[in-house]
Amino acid sequence: MHAALDDPRVQKVVCMKSAQVAWTDGVLLNYVGRRIDIDPCPMIIMFAKEKSAKKFNLEKFEPMVEVTPRLSAKLPVHAGRDKNNLWDHKTFARGFLKFITSNAPDDVKSTPAPVVAVEEPDDANQNVREQGDSITLLEERNKSYSDSRRKVIFGGTPTIDGFSRIAQAYESSDQRRYLVPCPDCGEEHELAWDNVTWSESAEKPHEVFGLATPESARYACPFCGSLWDDTARFRAVRRGRWVATAAFHGVAGFRLNELVSPFPGSRLAELVKKRLVAEKALRAGDDTKMRSFVNNTEGRPYRYESDIPEIDLLAERALDYDVFTVPAGALVLTAGIDVQHDRIAIVLRAWGRGEESWLVLWDEIYGNVLEQGTDPMVGGVWGALTDLLTQGYRHANGWVLRVKAASIDSSDGSTSDAVYRYVRVAQKRGINIMAIKGAKQIDAEIFSVPKAPVDSVRNNSKAAKYGLRPYMVGVSKAKDLILDNRLKLEDDGAGRMHWYRGVRADYLQQLTAEVKVPGRTGSKRIWQKKAGARNEALDCEVYALHAARSIKTHLMTEAHWMIEQQRLSQVSLFDTVPVATGLPAVADIGPPDPPPIAAASNTSNTPETPPPSGVSRIQGRRTARSTYLKRR
């Protein structure tokens, strides 16, 4: 591991580890100390919380400096009130060491350094006050340095499979494994818990261990079956070597579990006791101890089995109808809209009896969402959105449906001005569109009417300045309904969700991008996005469902649906609205209009997110004038 840290070809070192493997003391602190002494430079170490950073400084870093003469001469850690020796900022010749926390955006974004490290990446803040992922922001701090000079260091214990940042980083590395030789047959392998064995006793069962006798635990060679005691295991570990199992692309990855640890608390008997305690708790319905054992002893992410259908099975359920077409049975059309910095994502979903529903469109409009003209509904990405919300959609029976309700996300502070401006104008022109935000409470209803502020005179919220009150969406309940219920329903009938066969390739991937796992602060499970996945399609489906609930599709009786059907058949005879046959273009907004909206000055340089390979997009091309869809 130390060789990789000193190798100029290695830009990133990742260690996915269990507890008790001496990563912090034996690797990270040694490397930091060596750099201070021999090759000084600016260094940053990020912790999840301030408490962890202070503990690291007090219990690990300062004691190391105190007992190392070469370091204490360069960095007097007990120099009193010295501005060069604060608990979170240590200054030495030609460099400094800074301790920061993942929940402070100024810390994460402020200081460049060639060496940056993250302690426990899985605990790091993934959205620092709506400004982005803390780890990504930190890595940006050393990109200005040469490849041979810069170093990114990740070390941590994995948490949940599919959500673990350290596991994701390891999978992107050359995946080195520590192979140890068997003292009897000489074959090399990676120590694994599956090879730990123990015997049972015929005596009275233990209250926790049952018939198992932890003191009899041995490690069995998977090749010859020879049994190792702790002494033989430690001897084999000392003779081990690192072997890469994947191609090297600048990232050296290592993984370790507690079976390599020589500490007394990591003897086989002690590990077996922990396992048996975890198994008993799991049988009683408590998986917390087993999760801890898998993470902290086996050093691997804990896997929650999801009963959401696999993507291949969902793809087989696609129906043969075209995009922009409303199938028979659907009578109401709603829209769910998600706003990113460089695009607007949209789902159009048609609803019928029992809230059986059909996807009419899933796509994204690419362009700068902060660009708006005098009329925010005309030109640019917003003009294209207007087309989608105001045009008609051909029904299988020949009728023409329009969007009856739309919900658009306004939770991003850097884009909310543009959203509120659009919503205000659209509402005045008769479009039933709601600005929404996700409710923090997991028991919040999918749809609820916004409450009036307690002090309307002093309501200084951004939405209030536009005369709006955002609707709070019960995101957790909506995802429960979609992912835990409706996606599992097959064939036709109430609650079934359908999609067209030609839907974009990433729709089902994004629809199933979240899994319900325990939250950090309690035993209740919450929906979380898998590491590295995108979930805009799921968000848009949640918003389309919210829009449907706003017009009470879940409460409509057969009489209500018959009235809606009769209305459509009559209105469609005289409706001259343009009917969708293709995607709207993004038209030129024209010359800028003073004054620009306030949010534009802060985020106009946001880089555009490229579409995934093999996926088509509504491209942000410019035309001489606004274009409408073809008319029938």
Summary of the structure (lengths in Angstrom):
residues: 632
radius of gyration: 29.3
end to end distance: 67.2
largest distance: 90.5
contacts: 2008
relative contact order: 0.10
helix: 33%
strand: 22%
